[in-house]
């Protein structure tokens, strides 16, 4: 789906917890929040601070020129608190 959206000229950014699986699809832009549990793609429930940081990190990827398939690992220390 991401490639179809990109083909229409709309940039996308993937937030993935499964780096191995996502790498096979070679997404145009992607981040992997380090240490996040499955089901917590944006952070823990009600943790608006971390959720906003994850969203902003994903959106920031849109501004960077990337090699397709490169998944940028990002640490969010507030997730582990």
N, C-alpha and C positions, 0 to 999 in steps of 0.2 A: 504494500500500500504506500509506503514511504516513497518508493521510486516513482509511482504513478503521480503522486502529489508534486514531487520535484519536477517531473516532466512537464507539468503545467506552469512551471516557473515559480512555485511557492517553496521556499526553503523549509526544511524540517530538521528536527533534532530529536534523537531517540534517547530515552532514559531506560537503561537496561540493567537488570540484576543478573542476567545469564549471559556473560561475556562470550562464552564458547559458542552458544547457539547463535547469538547476534552476529558474531564475527563471520559466520558462514554466509550471512545475507549481505555483508559488506555495506552497511548503512552509510549514507553520505556524511552524516554527523551523528555522534553518539557520546554519551557519558555513562560511566558506571560509578554509582555512589558506593564507595568501598565500605564493606561490612554491613550493608543494609540487608535485612531479612526479606525473603520473598513475601510479597503482599505490602511491603513498605517502600515502594518505588520512590515516593516523595519524602519519606520519613515516617515517623510514628504518628498514630492518630492524635489529632489536636495539637501537634507540634508545629504551629504555624511558622515559627522562625526558621526551622530547618527546611520545611516544605518550600518556603519562599526562596531560600538559598539554592535549593536544588533546581527549582524552576528557572531562576536567574542564570545559574551555571549552564543549563541546557540551552537557554536562549542566547547566551554569550557565544556558544559554539557556532551559531548561525553567522556571526560576524567574522569568524576565522576561516581561512582557506585550509581545507583538510584533505587528506588522502582518503578516498572511500575505504571503509573497513577499519579505519583507525578508531578505537574506542578509548576515549580519554578518561582515565581513572581520577576521580575526585574524592577527596577526604572531607567529610563533614563532621568535625569533632562534636558538634552539638547533638548528633544522633546518639552517641554513646553515653550521654550524661543522664 
